[in-house]
Amino acid sequence: MEKSCSLLIHFDKGTPALANEIKESLEGSDVPAKIDAMKKAVMLLLNGETLPQLFITIIRYVLPSEDHTIQKLLLLYLEIIEKTDSKGRVLPEMILICQNLRNNLQHSNEYIRGVTLRFLCRLNEADIIEPLIPSIMSNLEHRHPYVRRNAILAVMAVYKLPQGEQLLADAPEKIENVLTTEQDPSAKRNAFLMLFQCAQERAVKYLLTHVERVSDWSDLLQMVVLDLVRKVCRTNKGEKGKYIKIIISLLNAPSAGVVYECAGTLVSLSSAPTAIRAAANTYCQLLQSQSDNNVKLIVLDRLNELKSSHREIMVDMIMDVLRALSSPNLDIRRKTLDIVLELITPRNINEVVLTLKKEVMKTQSGELEKNGEYRQMLIQAIHSCAVKFPEVASTVVHLLMDFLGDNNVASAIDVVVFVREIIETNPKLRVSIVTRLLDTFYQIRAARVCSCALWIIGEYCLSLSEVESGIATIKQCLGDLPFYSASEEGEANDSSKKSQPINSTTVSSRRPAVLADGTYATQSAASETAFSPPTVVQGSLTAGNLRSLLLTGDFFLGAVVACTLTKLILRLEEVQPSKAEVNKATTNALLIMVSMIQLGQSSALPHPIDNDSYDRIVLCVRLLCNTGNEVRKIWLNSCHESFVKMLSDKQMRETEEIKAKAQISHSQPDDLIDFYHLKSRRGMSQLELEDAVQDDLKRATGEFVKDETDANKLNRVLQLTGFSDPVYAEAYVTVHHYDIVLDVTVINRTKETLQNLCLELATMGDLKLVERPQNYTLGPESSKQIKANIKVSSTETGVIFGNIVYETSNVFDRMVVVLNDIHIDIMDYISPAVCSDAAFRTMWAEFEWENKVAVNTVIQDEKEFLDHIIISTNMKCLTALSALEGECGFLAANLYAKSVFGEDALVNVSIEKQADSKLSGYIRIRSKTQGIALSLGDKITLKQKGGS
């Protein structure tokens, strides 16, 4: 069994040293060989070896050595060897080391004295320590501070022993005297720490006596003072006022660590607005003054906690928090924006948006490589602001539209989605947005952005001039027709060897056109640009982005162009009085659609047009040839109504999420409320008065509620042994994110005393036991509470198993009771979360681990099955409720959750109802790590049949 030691040592078990070799090296006079032998002995002992034959050798040959390294290794050796027998009595040979320790405590070298005193801090055997107490106490007055500070720690360790008060009855008094006269900061801190932990009333008395000088103390001592204040205030809330004054005085301390701890202590002890505002100010100052990114992230976490509990105060600090955007780190910027977006109000929205606009303009400089990603975050933030406060949209929409042609496609998509939403929610901006979009459309490079922009043009070009401009812009970006000429194929193939380089162009004074590879080219109306395969006919200078994308084989975009032209022609029929103009526009639109089909069916492109796009374009051709009123209504009205419904569903979901986050507290009818207005205010500071008000409000609203009801606790009690076993055991399992605490109750059901009872546990999966098992003695029919801590390192289903071993006076063999396995559920580690559809698709493409589970259930309703999966997996359904409505026999939904370790869990449910009313399909799980994919799959397999 491994042994504990204050030093963590790596040990290679491949070639263990032999005890005889170590003994020979120790007996020699070579100091480096002796040091190496001592290291090997320590490592072997730490890994379970006993090596009893080395003890006398070390006493004879190592103990007298004057080398400091050997002496330090000797103390490590003495720390880990067994010093007591099976009955707890000190071994006789330990008397041999007492004299050596006494000599070290009186040694002329300060280092030897100091390390020996530190060693005594880790000794638990009072019989060894007792003869050394006079030497320990004499070191409290040593001239060197290193010795004094370690002597104080040794006194504290001895005093904490079960027999400590008998060994050192006057220790608190002596340490108090030392504290009064000591000048060394570290020694003074250790002395105050000893009083704090062993004689708290003396520490409090010393603090209150020197309260005016606390701000002049060292930062080490100030940290211990804050620990004392926290402990005292929690046990005696009535004295909170005088201690909070000390905390506020330390808010101006020069040490950043002290200031941070002060702010945290202030928040934990007081809910008064003055105290919370002071803590928030402190955090904001740390955010600006500290250069370490890890510190900034920690401070932002604290500000995020304040935002959740004291939003009204944090609203006033929003501009101070926004200054953290000056950091180049994207994680800091992202966390800052998340905090700020939940603090915007009608009072500060204009300032926030102005700041975000300035940051967007800074990203245009291109100095930083991650400017595109930062710009995307800013655009999303501005989008959120404009949705919550539509009046600010007019100040930002035109600025953001400059980024429709951004090289960062994700950023450009965010802009066009923002524009699409704003043009619907702000009708006053429609004309200016449409005009600006038509002017900048030729700059758009990405097909997805083009598709969305074309949809906007088709839906929101309403007047005659707008419709005509929309048609003209599309024609201009498509270039001259046809896209493909079969008659020129052979000639083009023959001349391809003599053709110009692909990107070459003829210079002209006309406006630039966008080539297929994304570069600009200028050309005259009569010139031809050779930037594509020879069988593809290039247009004149009007050839732009749409033509370039079509010539790469993107026929989904071609279908969107056809739909947009169809909508514009249908609307032109309503607003254009001239029938000839309408016919002319219709003819041109039909020519464009037929040319796209011709291009898709040609051999000029490597991939022909897909069936969906072909059917869509053909449908548009038929509609323009024969238009009815019902069709006109569907194309001009129904599409827009669907979009409006989608926006309302989105807003409804966001509102529900905000309500779900809000804590709904209720107070019980008989809860006590102290009305501070009826109390005597004599001697109470303003901070104490505010604190009393806040406490009363919390009691009245029921904020002081228990985290977990007794009924929920009973659900977590697991029976580990049978009722007929001589030892009965049950465990209460508590999961604290990274820790699992097993509170095991062990009951002796026999009439005998059980000796050396030990709860031996082992784990499977990414679980690790923290503590070594201890032996207990259990009387007849008595019980014992045993706690076991287990560390969790990943989201994976783990198993805890083990047994209870004990001895009785009648039986010499050890008795074993095997325990039931405890399965740690993955549901304890994941919680529902929300992400955008774009983020979900990106993660789905990136994550490499997938688990595919076939649907096998007795449930026959698709929606009921989806709800069952959501409840069973503790995940959030990202698919809108409106998309799940209706009866069509098919259902597809995306689920998302996040683990406490920051891992993402993605689930796609695709099911179909068969002719026999049974459900079939697959549930696909994707994650970055294997554990969460496998564990979720096992959970779904177990739960999907409809069981509990």
Secondary structure in CASP SS format (residue, H / E / C, confidence):
PFRMAT SS
TARGET T0000
AUTHOR 0000-0000-0000
METHOD secondary structure of the structure
MODEL  1
M C 1.00
E C 1.00
K C 1.00
S C 1.00
C C 1.00
S C 1.00
L C 1.00
L C 1.00
I C 1.00
H C 1.00
F C 1.00
D C 1.00
K C 1.00
G C 1.00
T C 1.00
P C 1.00
A C 1.00
L C 1.00
A H 1.00
N H 1.00
E H 1.00
I H 1.00
K H 1.00
E H 1.00
S H 1.00
L H 1.00
E H 1.00
G C 1.00
S C 1.00
D C 1.00
V H 1.00
P H 1.00
A H 1.00
K H 1.00
I H 1.00
D H 1.00
A H 1.00
M H 1.00
K H 1.00
K H 1.00
A H 1.00
V H 1.00
M H 1.00
L H 1.00
L H 1.00
L H 1.00
N C 1.00
G C 1.00
E C 1.00
T C 1.00
L C 1.00
P C 1.00
Q C 1.00
L H 1.00
F H 1.00
I H 1.00
T H 1.00
I H 1.00
I H 1.00
R H 1.00
Y H 1.00
V H 1.00
L C 1.00
P C 1.00
S C 1.00
E C 1.00
D C 1.00
H H 1.00
T H 1.00
I H 1.00
Q H 1.00
K H 1.00
L H 1.00
L H 1.00
L H 1.00
L H 1.00
Y H 1.00
L H 1.00
E H 1.00
I H 1.00
I C 1.00
E C 1.00
K C 1.00
T E 1.00
D C 1.00
S C 1.00
K C 1.00
G C 1.00
R C 1.00
V E 1.00
L C 1.00
P H 1.00
E H 1.00
M H 1.00
I H 1.00
L H 1.00
I H 1.00
C H 1.00
Q H 1.00
N H 1.00
L H 1.00
R H 1.00
N H 1.00
N H 1.00
L H 1.00
Q C 1.00
H C 1.00
S C 1.00
N C 1.00
E H 1.00
Y H 1.00
I H 1.00
R H 1.00
G H 1.00
V H 1.00
T H 1.00
L H 1.00
R H 1.00
F H 1.00
L H 1.00
C C 1.00
R C 1.00
L C 1.00
N C 1.00
E C 1.00
A H 1.00
D H 1.00
I H 1.00
I H 1.00
E H 1.00
P H 1.00
L H 1.00
I H 1.00
P H 1.00
S H 1.00
I H 1.00
M H 1.00
S H 1.00
N H 1.00
L H 1.00
E H 1.00
H C 1.00
R C 1.00
H C 1.00
P H 1.00
Y H 1.00
V H 1.00
R H 1.00
R H 1.00
N H 1.00
A H 1.00
I H 1.00
L H 1.00
A H 1.00
V H 1.00
M H 1.00
A H 1.00
V H 1.00
Y H 1.00
K H 1.00
L C 1.00
P C 1.00
Q C 1.00
G H 1.00
E H 1.00
Q H 1.00
L H 1.00
L C 1.00
A C 1.00
D C 1.00
A H 1.00
P H 1.00
E H 1.00
K H 1.00
I H 1.00
E H 1.00
N H 1.00
V H 1.00
L H 1.00
T H 1.00
T H 1.00
E C 1.00
Q C 1.00
D C 1.00
P H 1.00
S H 1.00
A H 1.00
K H 1.00
R H 1.00
N H 1.00
A H 1.00
F H 1.00
L H 1.00
M H 1.00
L H 1.00
F H 1.00
Q H 1.00
C H 1.00
A C 1.00
Q H 1.00
E H 1.00
R H 1.00
A H 1.00
V H 1.00
K H 1.00
Y H 1.00
L H 1.00
L H 1.00
T H 1.00
H C 1.00
V H 1.00
E H 1.00
R H 1.00
V H 1.00
S H 1.00
D H 1.00
W C 1.00
S C 1.00
D H 1.00
L H 1.00
L H 1.00
Q H 1.00
M H 1.00
V H 1.00
V H 1.00
L H 1.00
D H 1.00
L H 1.00
V H 1.00
R H 1.00
K H 1.00
V H 1.00
C H 1.00
R H 1.00
T H 1.00
N C 1.00
K H 1.00
G H 1.00
E H 1.00
K H 1.00
G H 1.00
K H 1.00
Y H 1.00
I H 1.00
K H 1.00
I H 1.00
I H 1.00
I H 1.00
S H 1.00
L H 1.00
L C 1.00
N C 1.00
A C 1.00
P C 1.00
S C 1.00
A H 1.00
G H 1.00
V H 1.00
V H 1.00
Y H 1.00
E H 1.00
C H 1.00
A H 1.00
G H 1.00
T H 1.00
L H 1.00
V H 1.00
S H 1.00
L H 1.00
S C 1.00
S C 1.00
A C 1.00
P H 1.00
T H 1.00
A H 1.00
I H 1.00
R H 1.00
A H 1.00
A H 1.00
A H 1.00
N H 1.00
T H 1.00
Y H 1.00
C H 1.00
Q H 1.00
L H 1.00
L H 1.00
Q H 1.00
S H 1.00
Q C 1.00
S C 1.00
D C 1.00
N H 1.00
N H 1.00
V H 1.00
K H 1.00
L H 1.00
I H 1.00
V H 1.00
L H 1.00
D H 1.00
R H 1.00
L H 1.00
N H 1.00
E H 1.00
L H 1.00
K H 1.00
S H 1.00
S H 1.00
H C 1.00
R H 1.00
E H 1.00
I H 1.00
M H 1.00
V H 1.00
D H 1.00
M H 1.00
I H 1.00
M H 1.00
D H 1.00
V H 1.00
L H 1.00
R H 1.00
A H 1.00
L H 1.00
S H 1.00
S C 1.00
P C 1.00
N C 1.00
L H 1.00
D H 1.00
I H 1.00
R H 1.00
R H 1.00
K H 1.00
T H 1.00
L H 1.00
D H 1.00
I H 1.00
V H 1.00
L H 1.00
E C 1.00
L C 1.00
I C 1.00
T C 1.00
P C 1.00
R C 1.00
N C 1.00
I H 1.00
N H 1.00
E H 1.00
V H 1.00
V H 1.00
L H 1.00
T H 1.00
L H 1.00
K H 1.00
K H 1.00
E H 1.00
V H 1.00
M H 1.00
K H 1.00
T H 1.00
Q H 1.00
S H 1.00
G C 1.00
E C 1.00
L C 1.00
E C 1.00
K C 1.00
N H 1.00
G H 1.00
E H 1.00
Y H 1.00
R H 1.00
Q H 1.00
M H 1.00
L H 1.00
I H 1.00
Q H 1.00
A H 1.00
I H 1.00
H H 1.00
S H 1.00
C H 1.00
A H 1.00
V H 1.00
K H 1.00
F C 1.00
P H 1.00
E H 1.00
V H 1.00
A H 1.00
S H 1.00
T H 1.00
V H 1.00
V H 1.00
H H 1.00
L H 1.00
L H 1.00
M H 1.00
D H 1.00
F H 1.00
L C 1.00
G C 1.00
D C 1.00
N C 1.00
N C 1.00
V H 1.00
A H 1.00
S H 1.00
A H 1.00
I H 1.00
D H 1.00
V H 1.00
V H 1.00
V H 1.00
F H 1.00
V H 1.00
R H 1.00
E H 1.00
I H 1.00
I H 1.00
E H 1.00
T H 1.00
N C 1.00
P H 1.00
K H 1.00
L H 1.00
R H 1.00
V H 1.00
S H 1.00
I H 1.00
V H 1.00
T H 1.00
R H 1.00
L H 1.00
L H 1.00
D H 1.00
T H 1.00
F H 1.00
Y H 1.00
Q H 1.00
I C 1.00
R C 1.00
A C 1.00
A H 1.00
R H 1.00
V H 1.00
C H 1.00
S H 1.00
C H 1.00
A H 1.00
L H 1.00
W H 1.00
I H 1.00
I H 1.00
G H 1.00
E H 1.00
Y H 1.00
C C 1.00
L C 1.00
S C 1.00
L H 1.00
S H 1.00
E H 1.00
V H 1.00
E H 1.00
S H 1.00
G H 1.00
I H 1.00
A H 1.00
T H 1.00
I H 1.00
K H 1.00
Q H 1.00
C H 1.00
L H 1.00
G C 1.00
D C 1.00
L C 1.00
P C 1.00
F C 1.00
Y E 1.00
S C 1.00
A H 1.00
S H 1.00
E H 1.00
E H 1.00
G H 1.00
E H 1.00
A H 1.00
N H 1.00
D H 1.00
S H 1.00
S H 1.00
K H 1.00
K H 1.00
S C 1.00
Q C 1.00
P C 1.00
I C 1.00
N C 1.00
S E 1.00
T C 1.00
T C 1.00
V C 1.00
S C 1.00
S C 1.00
R C 1.00
R C 1.00
P C 1.00
A E 1.00
V E 1.00
L C 1.00
A C 1.00
D C 1.00
G C 1.00
T C 1.00
Y E 1.00
A E 1.00
T C 1.00
Q C 1.00
S C 1.00
A C 1.00
A C 1.00
S C 1.00
E C 1.00
T C 1.00
A E 1.00
F C 1.00
S C 1.00
P C 1.00
P C 1.00
T C 1.00
V E 1.00
V C 1.00
Q C 1.00
G C 1.00
S C 1.00
L C 1.00
T C 1.00
A C 1.00
G C 1.00
N H 1.00
L H 1.00
R H 1.00
S H 1.00
L H 1.00
L H 1.00
L C 1.00
T C 1.00
G C 1.00
D C 1.00
F H 1.00
F H 1.00
L H 1.00
G H 1.00
A H 1.00
V H 1.00
V H 1.00
A H 1.00
C H 1.00
T H 1.00
L H 1.00
T H 1.00
K H 1.00
L H 1.00
I H 1.00
L H 1.00
R H 1.00
L H 1.00
E H 1.00
E H 1.00
V H 1.00
Q C 1.00
P C 1.00
S C 1.00
K H 1.00
A H 1.00
E H 1.00
V H 1.00
N H 1.00
K H 1.00
A H 1.00
T H 1.00
T H 1.00
N H 1.00
A H 1.00
L H 1.00
L H 1.00
I H 1.00
M H 1.00
V H 1.00
S H 1.00
M H 1.00
I H 1.00
Q H 1.00
L H 1.00
G H 1.00
Q H 1.00
S C 1.00
S C 1.00
A C 1.00
L C 1.00
P C 1.00
H C 1.00
P C 1.00
I C 1.00
D C 1.00
N H 1.00
D H 1.00
S H 1.00
Y H 1.00
D H 1.00
R H 1.00
I H 1.00
V H 1.00
L H 1.00
C H 1.00
V H 1.00
R H 1.00
L H 1.00
L H 1.00
C H 1.00
N C 1.00
T C 1.00
G C 1.00
N H 1.00
E H 1.00
V H 1.00
R H 1.00
K H 1.00
I H 1.00
W H 1.00
L H 1.00
N H 1.00
S H 1.00
C H 1.00
H H 1.00
E H 1.00
S H 1.00
F H 1.00
V H 1.00
K H 1.00
M H 1.00
L H 1.00
S H 1.00
D H 1.00
K H 1.00
Q H 1.00
M H 1.00
R H 1.00
E H 1.00
T H 1.00
E H 1.00
E H 1.00
I H 1.00
K H 1.00
A H 1.00
K H 1.00
A C 1.00
Q C 1.00
I C 1.00
S C 1.00
H C 1.00
S C 1.00
Q C 1.00
P C 1.00
D C 1.00
D C 1.00
L C 1.00
I C 1.00
D C 1.00
F C 1.00
Y H 1.00
H H 1.00
L H 1.00
K C 1.00
S C 1.00
R C 1.00
R C 1.00
G C 1.00
M C 1.00
S C 1.00
Q H 1.00
L H 1.00
E H 1.00
L H 1.00
E H 1.00
D H 1.00
A H 1.00
V H 1.00
Q H 1.00
D H 1.00
D H 1.00
L H 1.00
K H 1.00
R H 1.00
A H 1.00
T H 1.00
G C 1.00
E C 1.00
F C 1.00
V C 1.00
K C 1.00
D C 1.00
E C 1.00
T C 1.00
D H 1.00
A H 1.00
N H 1.00
K H 1.00
L H 1.00
N H 1.00
R C 1.00
V E 1.00
L E 1.00
Q E 1.00
L C 1.00
T C 1.00
G C 1.00
F C 1.00
S C 1.00
D C 1.00
P C 1.00
V E 1.00
Y E 1.00
A E 1.00
E E 1.00
A E 1.00
Y E 1.00
V E 1.00
T E 1.00
V E 1.00
H E 1.00
H C 1.00
Y C 1.00
D E 1.00
I E 1.00
V E 1.00
L E 1.00
D E 1.00
V E 1.00
T E 1.00
V E 1.00
I E 1.00
N E 1.00
R C 1.00
T C 1.00
K C 1.00
E C 1.00
T C 1.00
L E 1.00
Q E 1.00
N E 1.00
L E 1.00
C E 1.00
L E 1.00
E E 1.00
L E 1.00
A E 1.00
T E 1.00
M E 1.00
G C 1.00
D C 1.00
L E 1.00
K E 1.00
L E 1.00
V C 1.00
E C 1.00
R C 1.00
P C 1.00
Q C 1.00
N E 1.00
Y E 1.00
T E 1.00
L E 1.00
G C 1.00
P C 1.00
E C 1.00
S C 1.00
S E 1.00
K E 1.00
Q E 1.00
I E 1.00
K E 1.00
A E 1.00
N E 1.00
I E 1.00
K E 1.00
V E 1.00
S C 1.00
S C 1.00
T C 1.00
E C 1.00
T C 1.00
G E 1.00
V E 1.00
I E 1.00
F E 1.00
G E 1.00
N E 1.00
I E 1.00
V E 1.00
Y E 1.00
E E 1.00
T C 1.00
S C 1.00
N C 1.00
V C 1.00
F C 1.00
D C 1.00
R C 1.00
M E 1.00
V E 1.00
V E 1.00
V E 1.00
L C 1.00
N C 1.00
D C 1.00
I E 1.00
H E 1.00
I E 1.00
D C 1.00
I H 1.00
M H 1.00
D H 1.00
Y C 1.00
I E 1.00
S E 1.00
P E 1.00
A C 1.00
V C 1.00
C C 1.00
S C 1.00
D H 1.00
A H 1.00
A H 1.00
F H 1.00
R H 1.00
T H 1.00
M H 1.00
W H 1.00
A H 1.00
E H 1.00
F C 1.00
E C 1.00
W E 1.00
E E 1.00
N E 1.00
K E 1.00
V E 1.00
A E 1.00
V C 1.00
N C 1.00
T C 1.00
V C 1.00
I C 1.00
Q C 1.00
D C 1.00
E H 1.00
K H 1.00
E H 1.00
F H 1.00
L H 1.00
D H 1.00
H H 1.00
I H 1.00
I H 1.00
I H 1.00
S H 1.00
T H 1.00
N C 1.00
M C 1.00
K E 1.00
C E 1.00
L C 1.00
T C 1.00
A C 1.00
L H 1.00
S H 1.00
A H 1.00
L H 1.00
E C 1.00
G C 1.00
E C 1.00
C C 1.00
G C 1.00
F E 1.00
L E 1.00
A E 1.00
A E 1.00
N E 1.00
L E 1.00
Y E 1.00
A E 1.00
K E 1.00
S E 1.00
V C 1.00
F C 1.00
G C 1.00
E C 1.00
D E 1.00
A E 1.00
L E 1.00
V E 1.00
N E 1.00
V E 1.00
S E 1.00
I E 1.00
E E 1.00
K E 1.00
Q C 1.00
A C 1.00
D C 1.00
S C 1.00
K C 1.00
L E 1.00
S E 1.00
G E 1.00
Y E 1.00
I E 1.00
R E 1.00
I E 1.00
R E 1.00
S E 1.00
K C 1.00
T C 1.00
Q H 1.00
G H 1.00
I H 1.00
A H 1.00
L H 1.00
S H 1.00
L H 1.00
G H 1.00
D H 1.00
K H 1.00
I H 1.00
T H 1.00
L H 1.00
K H 1.00
Q C 1.00
K C 1.00
G C 1.00
G C 1.00
S C 1.00
END
